[in-house]
Amino acid sequence: MINVSIVGGTGYTAGELLRILLRHNQVNIESVISTTSVGKRIDSVHRDLIGETDLVY
């Protein structure tokens, strides 16, 4: 298992990376970091991930 943290989680590239990694069976997303969205759900920023994750910034 590969543990991953993403810094700058509200950007377009982070959203695409999350979409790919959420479907990868050998990856565990440890954290997604954003200084502007602390406490918000990831799918409130990346609407295409609704139903894919319960992660919070």
N, C-alpha and C positions, 0 to 999 in steps of 0.2 A: 504494500500500500504506500502510495506517495502522498504525504501531507503537504497541502498548498495553502499559502496566504496570498491574497491579492491586495496590493496597495493602490489607491486611486480608483476605488471600486465603482464610482458613478460614471466614469467615462465610457465611450462607445467601445473601445478595445476591451475594457474589463467586462463589459456585458457580453461580448462575443466569446471571450475566454471562459466566462462562467457557463455560458450555454454549452460549450464544447466539454468542459470539465465535468459538469453535472451528469453528463451521459457516459463518462468514462468509468469503467468498473474498477480501475486500479487507483483512483484518486479520491482522497478525502479532503474536502475544503475545510480547513481549520478556521479561517477568518477572512473577512473582506473588510478592508479599512477605508474609511472616508471621513474626513474632518468636517464635511458639510452635511452629512446625513446620519450622524450618530443616532442610534436607536430606531431608525427606520428599517422596515423590511426591504430586502433587496428587490423584490418584485414590485415595490411601489415606485421604484426608479426605473428598473428594467422591466417594462410591462410585458415583454415577450416571455418572461420567466414565470408568469403567474401560474401557479399550480405545479411548478417544477421544484421549488425550494421554499423552506421556511427560514432561511438564513436572515440575520439582522446585521446591519453595519455596526 
